[in-house]
Amino acid sequence: MTAPIPDLPRRLVAELLGTALLVTVVVGSGIAAQRLSPDDVGLQLLQNSTATVLGLTVLILMFGPVSGAHFNPVVSAADWLLGRRAGTGLTGRDVVAYTGAQIVGGAVGALLANLMFGVEFSRLAATERTGAPLWLGEVVATAGLVALIFTLARTGRGALAAPAVGAYIGAAYWFTSSTSFANPAVTVGRVFSDTFAGIAPGSVPGFVLAQVIGAALGVALVRYLHPDVGTPEDTTPANVVIPHADPRSTP
């Protein structure tokens, strides 16, 4: 029997908190790494990526049964796109609400990290991250993330999503030129911390556009490799990262 989907307000709280804590992990571990290893950027990235892998995995396990643990506007949008044919996934209204909660959460998470480490609030990030190589890195990182999440969810292996997504993001820190933001809400959140993990406001549009393109490619890949993607397999929230209402249980 399919478990009931939590109401929208509770799901939005889960998305806001989850995204906030994710950004806190990313930014906070970046600050700590910069202070602990000030003369070794490679070691800083290793420390930052390791904390992110562990933190993201835990957050997916914590909030997945409530909201699906998207923490990412392009994942929510992909959920809506891939679920339209079968009536599963988020509604368009839910996507808008999720996106708002995720963006607010991203900003709150960066400010929380600043507060914990005594970083000045009034300074936005100054690190410029721009250019075709970095944008291509974001396309690759986001396409792989979306393809991984929905392949697992639609082939009945959603229980593996927490460790798999954590592992993918950890690897993508190293194999992409952009260090794998792969998330518009996290990208916006990182503007609010002028630290190791920050991104200058002027660099955000290019990153977000690349992420949207990557998400579209990821959706296309899932549809091509799994043409029955609209048919729900196991849509119990506790077992998948993307919880869906089962249309077979709808009056």
C-alpha contacts under 8 A as a table, 3 or more apart, distances in Angstrom:
res1	aa1	res2	aa2	distance
2	T	235	T	7.27
2	T	236	T	5.61
2	T	246	D	7.12
2	T	249	S	7.72
3	A	236	T	5.93
3	A	237	P	6.98
4	P	245	A	7.69
5	I	66	V	7.51
5	I	237	P	7.21
5	I	243	P	7.51
5	I	244	H	7.48
5	I	245	A	6.52
6	P	10	R	6.46
6	P	11	R	6.46
6	P	66	V	6.12
6	P	67	S	7.48
7	D	10	R	5.71
7	D	11	R	6.43
8	L	11	R	5.00
8	L	12	L	6.07
8	L	94	D	7.66
9	P	12	L	5.09
9	P	13	V	6.26
10	R	13	V	5.12
10	R	14	A	6.25
10	R	66	V	7.36
10	R	67	S	7.77
11	R	14	A	5.03
11	R	15	E	6.19
11	R	66	V	5.77
11	R	67	S	4.49
12	L	15	E	5.00
12	L	16	L	6.05
12	L	67	S	7.23
12	L	97	A	7.20
12	L	98	Y	6.07
12	L	101	A	6.02
13	V	16	L	5.11
13	V	17	L	6.04
13	V	101	A	7.46
14	A	17	L	5.24
14	A	18	G	5.78
14	A	63	F	5.99
14	A	66	V	6.68
14	A	67	S	6.08
14	A	69	A	7.61
15	E	18	G	5.08
15	E	19	T	5.92
15	E	63	F	7.66
15	E	67	S	6.45
15	E	69	A	6.48
15	E	70	H	7.00
15	E	71	F	5.72
15	E	98	Y	6.79
15	E	101	A	6.22
15	E	102	Q	5.92
15	E	105	G	7.59
16	L	19	T	5.37
16	L	20	A	6.01
16	L	71	F	7.64
16	L	101	A	4.82
16	L	102	Q	5.17
16	L	103	I	7.85
16	L	104	V	6.76
16	L	105	G	4.44
16	L	106	G	7.74
17	L	20	A	5.03
17	L	21	L	6.05
17	L	105	G	6.17
18	G	21	L	5.24
18	G	22	L	6.08
18	G	59	L	6.25
18	G	63	F	6.72
18	G	69	A	7.03
18	G	71	F	6.28
18	G	105	G	7.52
19	T	22	L	4.98
19	T	23	V	6.23
19	T	71	F	4.80
19	T	72	N	7.63
19	T	102	Q	5.65
19	T	103	I	7.92
19	T	105	G	5.18
19	T	106	G	5.56
19	T	109	G	7.26
19	T	185	A	7.70
19	T	186	V	7.46
20	A	23	V	5.31
20	A	24	T	6.12
20	A	102	Q	7.66
20	A	104	V	7.86
20	A	105	G	4.17
20	A	106	G	4.86
20	A	107	A	7.10
20	A	108	V	5.70
20	A	109	G	3.86
20	A	110	A	7.38
21	L	24	T	4.80
21	L	25	V	6.09
21	L	59	L	7.83
21	L	105	G	7.92
21	L	109	G	5.65
22	L	25	V	5.12
22	L	26	V	6.30
22	L	52	T	7.67
22	L	55	G	6.89
22	L	56	L	6.31
22	L	59	L	7.38
22	L	71	F	7.99
22	L	106	G	7.81
22	L	109	G	7.18
22	L	186	V	7.99
23	V	26	V	4.97
23	V	27	V	5.87
23	V	28	G	7.90
23	V	106	G	5.74
23	V	109	G	4.99
23	V	110	A	5.82
23	V	186	V	6.09
23	V	189	G	6.78
23	V	190	R	7.27
24	T	27	V	5.29
24	T	28	G	5.34
24	T	29	S	7.88
24	T	109	G	4.57
24	T	110	A	5.53
24	T	112	L	6.47
24	T	113	A	5.13
25	V	28	G	5.24
25	V	29	S	5.72
25	V	51	A	6.81
25	V	52	T	6.12
25	V	55	G	6.39
25	V	113	A	7.82
26	V	29	S	5.56
26	V	30	G	6.13
26	V	48	N	6.64
26	V	49	S	7.94
26	V	51	A	7.38
26	V	52	T	5.76
26	V	197	A	7.02
27	V	30	G	4.96
27	V	31	I	6.22
27	V	110	A	6.26
27	V	113	A	6.22
27	V	190	R	7.08
27	V	193	S	7.43
27	V	195	T	7.59
27	V	196	F	7.55
27	V	197	A	5.49
27	V	198	G	7.49
28	G	31	I	5.17
28	G	32	A	6.22
28	G	110	A	7.89
28	G	113	A	4.93
28	G	114	N	7.45
28	G	116	M	7.99
28	G	117	F	7.50
29	S	32	A	4.98
29	S	33	A	5.90
29	S	47	Q	7.12
29	S	48	N	5.21
29	S	51	A	6.39
29	S	52	T	7.82
30	G	33	A	5.08
30	G	34	Q	6.10
30	G	44	Q	7.04
30	G	45	L	7.69
30	G	47	Q	7.65
30	G	48	N	5.20
30	G	195	T	7.32
30	G	196	F	5.42
30	G	197	A	5.57
31	I	34	Q	5.14
31	I	35	R	6.30
31	I	117	F	7.46
31	I	195	T	6.25
31	I	196	F	6.10
31	I	197	A	7.55
32	A	35	R	5.19
32	A	36	L	6.01
33	A	36	L	5.11
33	A	37	S	5.76
33	A	38	P	7.58
33	A	43	L	7.69
33	A	44	Q	4.77
33	A	45	L	7.63
33	A	47	Q	5.96
33	A	48	N	6.45
34	Q	37	S	5.46
34	Q	38	P	5.08
34	Q	41	V	7.85
34	Q	44	Q	5.89
34	Q	196	F	6.49
35	R	38	P	5.44
37	S	40	D	5.62
37	S	41	V	7.55
37	S	43	L	6.77
37	S	44	Q	6.16
38	P	41	V	7.41
38	P	44	Q	7.84
40	D	43	L	5.42
40	D	44	Q	6.32
41	V	44	Q	4.89
41	V	45	L	6.24
42	G	45	L	5.18
42	G	46	L	6.29
43	L	46	L	4.95
43	L	47	Q	6.16
44	Q	47	Q	5.22
44	Q	48	N	6.07
45	L	48	N	4.96
45	L	49	S	5.89
45	L	173	Y	7.94
46	L	49	S	5.24
46	L	50	T	6.03
47	Q	50	T	5.27
47	Q	51	A	6.29
48	N	51	A	5.40
48	N	52	T	6.26
49	S	52	T	5.00
49	S	53	V	6.17
49	S	170	G	5.46
49	S	173	Y	6.36
50	T	53	V	5.22
50	T	54	L	6.43
50	T	170	G	6.70
51	A	54	L	5.33
51	A	55	G	5.89
52	T	55	G	5.04
52	T	56	L	5.75
52	T	166	G	7.56
52	T	169	I	7.96
52	T	170	G	6.95
53	V	56	L	5.46
53	V	57	T	6.22
53	V	166	G	4.60
53	V	167	A	6.12
53	V	169	I	6.70
53	V	170	G	5.28
54	L	57	T	5.30
54	L	58	V	6.34
54	L	166	G	6.84
55	G	58	V	5.25
55	G	59	L	6.16
56	L	59	L	5.08
56	L	60	I	6.17
56	L	162	A	7.63
56	L	165	V	7.95
56	L	166	G	5.69
57	T	60	I	5.34
57	T	61	L	6.41
57	T	162	A	4.85
57	T	163	P	5.59
57	T	165	V	7.25
57	T	166	G	5.14
58	V	61	L	5.17
58	V	62	M	6.14
58	V	162	A	7.44
59	L	62	M	4.94
59	L	63	F	6.01
59	L	64	G	7.76
59	L	69	A	7.47
60	I	63	F	5.47
60	I	64	G	5.09
60	I	68	G	7.81
60	I	69	A	5.29
60	I	162	A	5.52
60	I	241	V	7.27
61	L	64	G	5.56
61	L	65	P	7.59
61	L	162	A	6.23
62	M	65	P	7.34
63	F	66	V	5.42
63	F	67	S	6.26
63	F	68	G	6.74
63	F	69	A	5.34
64	G	67	S	5.64
64	G	68	G	4.15
64	G	69	A	4.36
64	G	70	H	7.89
64	G	237	P	7.00
64	G	238	A	6.87
64	G	240	V	7.31
64	G	241	V	5.42
64	G	242	I	7.53
64	G	243	P	7.86
65	P	68	G	5.96
65	P	69	A	7.74
65	P	237	P	4.78
65	P	238	A	4.54
65	P	239	N	7.58
65	P	240	V	7.76
65	P	241	V	7.56
65	P	243	P	7.38
66	V	69	A	7.57
66	V	237	P	7.10
67	S	70	H	7.29
67	S	242	I	7.73
67	S	243	P	6.98
68	G	237	P	6.83
68	G	240	V	7.17
68	G	241	V	4.65
68	G	242	I	4.46
68	G	243	P	5.17
69	A	241	V	6.04
69	A	242	I	7.23
70	H	73	P	7.51
70	H	75	V	6.00
70	H	76	S	6.26
70	H	241	V	7.32
70	H	242	I	7.21
71	F	75	V	7.87
71	F	102	Q	5.81
71	F	185	A	7.58
72	N	75	V	5.38
72	N	76	S	6.50
72	N	99	T	7.31
72	N	102	Q	6.51
72	N	183	N	5.39
72	N	184	P	6.68
72	N	185	A	6.03
72	N	186	V	7.56
73	P	76	S	5.10
73	P	77	A	6.15
73	P	95	V	7.51
73	P	98	Y	7.08
73	P	99	T	4.98
73	P	102	Q	6.99
73	P	183	N	7.00
73	P	184	P	6.47
73	P	185	A	6.65
74	V	77	A	4.95
74	V	78	A	5.98
74	V	183	N	6.95
74	V	184	P	7.38
74	V	211	Q	7.56
74	V	212	V	6.55
74	V	215	A	6.19
75	V	78	A	5.03
75	V	79	D	6.10
75	V	146	V	6.38
75	V	215	A	7.55
76	S	79	D	5.03
76	S	80	W	6.45
76	S	90	L	7.20
76	S	95	V	5.73
76	S	98	Y	7.15
76	S	99	T	7.54
77	A	80	W	5.16
77	A	81	L	6.29
77	A	95	V	6.05
78	A	81	L	4.97
78	A	82	L	5.99
78	A	146	V	7.55
78	A	215	A	7.12
78	A	216	A	7.76
78	A	219	V	6.49
79	D	82	L	5.35
79	D	83	G	5.96
79	D	89	G	5.49
79	D	90	L	6.23
79	D	242	I	7.32
80	W	83	G	5.27
80	W	84	R	6.14
80	W	88	T	7.91
80	W	89	G	5.48
80	W	90	L	4.97
80	W	91	T	6.10
80	W	92	G	6.72
80	W	95	V	7.21
81	L	84	R	5.73
82	L	85	R	7.33
82	L	89	G	7.53
82	L	219	V	7.33
82	L	223	R	7.97
82	L	229	V	7.01
82	L	230	G	6.42
83	G	86	A	5.77
83	G	87	G	5.81
83	G	88	T	4.59
83	G	89	G	4.83
83	G	90	L	7.39
83	G	230	G	5.76
84	R	87	G	5.12
84	R	88	T	6.40
84	R	89	G	7.29
84	R	230	G	7.48
85	R	88	T	7.75
85	R	230	G	5.77
86	A	230	G	5.16
86	A	231	T	6.29
86	A	232	P	7.72
86	A	247	P	7.27
87	G	247	P	6.16
88	T	230	G	7.73
88	T	232	P	7.50
88	T	244	H	5.32
88	T	245	A	5.80
88	T	246	D	6.39
88	T	247	P	6.58
89	G	242	I	7.40
89	G	243	P	6.93
89	G	244	H	4.71
89	G	245	A	6.81
90	L	93	R	7.95
90	L	94	D	5.69
90	L	95	V	6.31
90	L	244	H	7.19
91	T	94	D	5.05
91	T	95	V	6.34
92	G	95	V	5.11
92	G	96	V	6.50
93	R	96	V	5.26
93	R	97	A	6.30
94	D	97	A	5.01
94	D	98	Y	5.87
95	V	98	Y	5.05
95	V	99	T	5.99
96	V	99	T	5.17
96	V	100	G	6.32
97	A	100	G	5.22
97	A	101	A	6.29
98	Y	101	A	5.16
98	Y	102	Q	6.05
99	T	102	Q	5.08
99	T	103	I	6.15
99	T	185	A	7.73
100	G	103	I	5.32
100	G	104	V	6.23
101	A	104	V	5.27
101	A	105	G	5.95
102	Q	105	G	4.95
102	Q	106	G	6.08
102	Q	185	A	5.73
103	I	106	G	5.07
103	I	107	A	6.52
103	I	184	P	7.77
103	I	185	A	4.54
103	I	186	V	7.46
103	I	188	V	6.92
103	I	189	G	7.03
104	V	107	A	5.34
104	V	108	V	6.23
104	V	185	A	7.94
105	G	108	V	5.04
105	G	109	G	5.98
105	G	185	A	7.83
105	G	189	G	7.73
106	G	109	G	5.17
106	G	110	A	6.45
106	G	185	A	5.53
106	G	186	V	5.38
106	G	187	T	7.99
106	G	188	V	6.73
106	G	189	G	4.16
106	G	190	R	7.46
107	A	110	A	5.34
107	A	111	L	6.37
107	A	188	V	6.88
107	A	189	G	4.11
107	A	190	R	7.31
107	A	192	F	6.53
108	V	111	L	5.16
108	V	112	L	6.11
108	V	189	G	7.41
109	G	112	L	5.08
109	G	113	A	6.32
109	G	189	G	7.03
110	A	113	A	5.16
110	A	114	N	6.25
110	A	189	G	5.74
110	A	190	R	6.15
110	A	192	F	5.93
110	A	193	S	6.03
111	L	114	N	4.95
111	L	115	L	6.14
111	L	121	F	7.06
111	L	192	F	6.67
111	L	193	S	7.10
112	L	115	L	5.05
112	L	116	M	6.25
113	A	116	M	5.19
113	A	117	F	6.29
114	N	117	F	5.34
114	N	118	G	5.75
114	N	119	V	4.57
114	N	120	E	6.86
114	N	121	F	6.78
114	N	193	S	6.60
115	L	118	G	5.13
115	L	119	V	6.24
115	L	121	F	7.82
116	M	119	V	7.86
119	V	193	S	7.73
120	E	123	R	6.23
121	F	124	L	7.83
121	F	192	F	7.65
121	F	193	S	7.50
123	R	192	F	7.28
123	R	193	S	7.07
123	R	194	D	6.21
124	L	191	V	5.79
124	L	192	F	4.98
124	L	193	S	5.76
124	L	194	D	5.39
124	L	200	A	7.05
124	L	201	P	7.66
125	A	190	R	7.41
125	A	191	V	5.13
125	A	192	F	6.08
125	A	193	S	5.29
125	A	194	D	3.64
125	A	195	T	6.67
125	A	198	G	5.09
125	A	199	I	5.37
125	A	200	A	4.79
125	A	201	P	7.17
126	A	194	D	6.03
126	A	198	G	7.26
126	A	199	I	6.48
126	A	200	A	4.69
126	A	201	P	7.88
127	T	194	D	7.50
127	T	198	G	6.17
127	T	199	I	5.06
127	T	200	A	5.09
128	E	199	I	6.15
128	E	200	A	5.27
128	E	202	G	7.56
128	E	203	S	6.05
129	R	134	L	7.12
129	R	178	S	7.78
129	R	199	I	6.43
129	R	200	A	7.18
129	R	203	S	5.56
130	T	134	L	6.19
130	T	135	W	7.08
130	T	203	S	5.73
130	T	206	G	7.07
130	T	207	F	7.82
131	G	134	L	5.67
131	G	135	W	6.30
132	A	135	W	5.03
132	A	136	L	5.97
133	P	136	L	5.15
133	P	137	G	6.24
133	P	177	S	6.56
133	P	178	S	7.87
134	L	137	G	4.91
134	L	138	E	6.39
134	L	176	T	7.92
134	L	177	S	5.36
134	L	178	S	4.75
135	W	138	E	5.07
135	W	139	V	6.34
135	W	178	S	7.24
135	W	206	G	6.74
135	W	207	F	6.01
135	W	210	A	5.55
136	L	139	V	5.01
136	L	140	V	6.25
136	L	177	S	7.94
136	L	210	A	7.04
137	G	140	V	5.21
137	G	141	A	6.05
137	G	176	T	4.88
137	G	177	S	5.12
137	G	178	S	5.26
137	G	179	T	7.69
137	G	180	S	7.00
138	E	141	A	5.02
138	E	142	T	5.93
138	E	176	T	7.44
138	E	178	S	6.15
138	E	180	S	6.03
138	E	181	F	6.81
138	E	182	A	5.83
138	E	207	F	6.63
138	E	210	A	5.70
138	E	211	Q	5.72
138	E	214	G	7.08
139	V	142	T	5.41
139	V	143	A	5.98
139	V	182	A	7.80
139	V	210	A	5.08
139	V	211	Q	5.47
139	V	212	V	7.81
139	V	213	I	6.21
139	V	214	G	4.06
139	V	215	A	7.60
140	V	143	A	5.26
140	V	144	G	6.14
140	V	176	T	7.45
140	V	214	G	6.19
141	A	144	G	5.40
141	A	145	L	6.22
141	A	172	A	6.34
141	A	176	T	6.78
141	A	180	S	5.53
141	A	181	F	7.67
141	A	182	A	5.71
141	A	214	G	7.33
142	T	145	L	5.02
142	T	146	V	6.15
142	T	180	S	7.69
142	T	182	A	4.59
142	T	183	N	7.36
142	T	211	Q	5.59
142	T	212	V	7.94
142	T	214	G	4.93
142	T	215	A	5.62
142	T	218	G	7.40
143	A	146	V	5.39
143	A	147	A	6.06
143	A	211	Q	7.83
143	A	213	I	7.93
143	A	214	G	4.23
143	A	215	A	4.99
143	A	216	A	7.26
143	A	217	L	5.64
143	A	218	G	4.17
143	A	219	V	7.76
144	G	147	A	5.13
144	G	148	L	5.97
144	G	214	G	7.92
144	G	218	G	6.30
145	L	148	L	5.20
145	L	149	I	6.23
145	L	165	V	7.17
145	L	168	Y	7.22
145	L	169	I	7.69
145	L	182	A	7.57
145	L	218	G	7.56
146	V	149	I	5.31
146	V	150	F	6.25
146	V	215	A	5.98
146	V	218	G	5.23
146	V	219	V	6.79
147	A	150	F	5.56
147	A	151	T	5.85
147	A	218	G	4.67
147	A	219	V	6.43
147	A	221	L	6.65
147	A	222	V	5.76
148	L	151	T	5.27
148	L	152	L	6.19
148	L	165	V	7.43
149	I	152	L	5.45
149	I	153	A	6.24
149	I	158	G	7.89
149	I	161	A	6.57
149	I	165	V	7.13
149	I	241	V	7.48
150	F	153	A	4.89
150	F	154	R	5.84
150	F	222	V	6.95
151	T	154	R	5.32
151	T	155	T	6.01
151	T	222	V	6.32
151	T	226	H	7.75
152	L	155	T	5.38
152	L	156	G	6.37
152	L	157	R	4.79
152	L	158	G	5.03
152	L	160	L	7.35
152	L	161	A	6.70
153	A	156	G	5.74
153	A	157	R	5.89
153	A	158	G	4.48
153	A	161	A	7.85
153	A	233	E	7.79
153	A	234	D	7.73
153	A	240	V	5.86
153	A	241	V	6.96
153	A	242	I	6.82
154	R	157	R	7.49
154	R	158	G	7.69
154	R	229	V	6.08
154	R	231	T	7.71
154	R	232	P	6.48
154	R	233	E	5.99
154	R	234	D	7.80
155	T	158	G	7.70
155	T	233	E	6.60
156	G	233	E	5.56
156	G	234	D	5.61
157	R	160	L	5.81
157	R	161	A	7.45
157	R	240	V	7.59
158	G	161	A	5.22
158	G	239	N	5.69
158	G	240	V	4.07
158	G	241	V	6.11
159	A	162	A	7.23
159	A	239	N	4.95
159	A	240	V	5.60
159	A	241	V	7.62
160	L	163	P	6.03
160	L	164	A	5.94
161	A	164	A	4.98
161	A	165	V	5.61
161	A	240	V	7.09
161	A	241	V	6.26
162	A	165	V	5.50
162	A	166	G	6.13
162	A	241	V	7.57
163	P	166	G	5.09
163	P	167	A	5.96
164	A	167	A	5.09
164	A	168	Y	6.07
165	V	168	Y	5.04
165	V	169	I	6.18
166	G	169	I	5.38
166	G	170	G	6.16
167	A	170	G	5.05
167	A	171	A	6.15
168	Y	171	A	5.14
168	Y	172	A	6.00
169	I	172	A	4.94
169	I	173	Y	6.24
169	I	180	S	6.86
170	G	173	Y	5.39
170	G	174	W	7.37
171	A	174	W	5.55
171	A	175	F	6.36
172	A	175	F	4.99
172	A	176	T	5.50
172	A	179	T	6.36
172	A	180	S	5.51
173	Y	176	T	6.22
173	Y	178	S	7.60
173	Y	179	T	4.03
173	Y	180	S	5.20
174	W	177	S	7.59
174	W	179	T	6.13
175	F	179	T	7.52
176	T	179	T	5.45
176	T	180	S	6.16
177	S	180	S	7.67
178	S	181	F	7.04
181	F	184	P	7.84
181	F	186	V	6.89
181	F	187	T	6.35
182	A	211	Q	5.82
183	N	186	V	5.37
183	N	187	T	6.10
183	N	208	V	7.56
183	N	211	Q	6.72
184	P	187	T	4.91
184	P	188	V	6.16
184	P	207	F	7.76
184	P	208	V	5.44
184	P	211	Q	7.10
185	A	188	V	5.21
185	A	189	G	6.10
186	V	189	G	4.93
186	V	190	R	6.10
187	T	190	R	5.33
187	T	191	V	6.87
187	T	199	I	7.26
187	T	204	V	6.66
187	T	207	F	7.64
187	T	208	V	7.55
188	V	191	V	5.44
188	V	192	F	7.68
188	V	201	P	7.93
188	V	204	V	6.86
189	G	192	F	5.85
189	G	193	S	7.96
190	R	193	S	5.77
190	R	197	A	6.61
190	R	198	G	4.80
190	R	199	I	5.84
191	V	194	D	7.27
191	V	198	G	5.59
191	V	199	I	5.10
191	V	200	A	5.79
191	V	201	P	5.89
192	F	198	G	7.28
193	S	197	A	7.58
193	S	198	G	5.49
194	D	197	A	7.77
194	D	198	G	5.40
194	D	199	I	7.69
195	T	198	G	5.25
199	I	203	S	6.61
199	I	204	V	7.18
200	A	203	S	5.46
200	A	204	V	6.96
201	P	204	V	5.41
202	G	205	P	6.90
203	S	206	G	5.90
203	S	207	F	6.59
204	V	207	F	5.19
204	V	208	V	6.07
205	P	208	V	5.18
205	P	209	L	6.07
206	G	209	L	5.25
206	G	210	A	6.19
207	F	210	A	5.14
207	F	211	Q	6.18
208	V	211	Q	4.95
208	V	212	V	6.21
209	L	212	V	5.13
209	L	213	I	6.28
210	A	213	I	5.12
210	A	214	G	6.08
211	Q	214	G	4.93
211	Q	215	A	6.05
212	V	215	A	5.07
212	V	216	A	6.27
213	I	216	A	5.15
213	I	217	L	6.34
214	G	217	L	5.10
214	G	218	G	6.15
215	A	218	G	4.94
215	A	219	V	6.19
216	A	219	V	5.15
216	A	220	A	6.19
217	L	220	A	5.03
217	L	221	L	6.13
218	G	221	L	5.09
218	G	222	V	6.29
219	V	222	V	5.18
219	V	223	R	6.21
220	A	223	R	5.14
220	A	224	Y	6.15
221	L	224	Y	5.10
221	L	225	L	6.05
222	V	225	L	5.26
222	V	226	H	5.64
222	V	227	P	7.68
222	V	229	V	7.40
223	R	226	H	5.23
223	R	227	P	5.09
223	R	228	D	7.69
223	R	229	V	6.25
224	Y	227	P	5.66
226	H	229	V	5.38
227	P	230	G	7.84
228	D	231	T	5.67
229	V	232	P	7.37
232	P	235	T	6.28
232	P	246	D	7.51
234	D	239	N	7.32
234	D	240	V	7.53
235	T	239	N	7.23
235	T	240	V	6.62
235	T	242	I	7.92
235	T	243	P	5.92
235	T	244	H	5.55
235	T	245	A	7.18
235	T	246	D	6.60
236	T	239	N	5.47
236	T	240	V	6.54
236	T	243	P	6.36
236	T	244	H	7.28
237	P	240	V	5.53
237	P	241	V	7.13
237	P	242	I	7.09
237	P	243	P	4.45
237	P	244	H	7.05
238	A	241	V	7.95
238	A	243	P	7.90
240	V	243	P	6.01
245	A	249	S	7.84
245	A	250	T	7.90
246	D	249	S	5.54
246	D	250	T	6.86
247	P	250	T	5.13
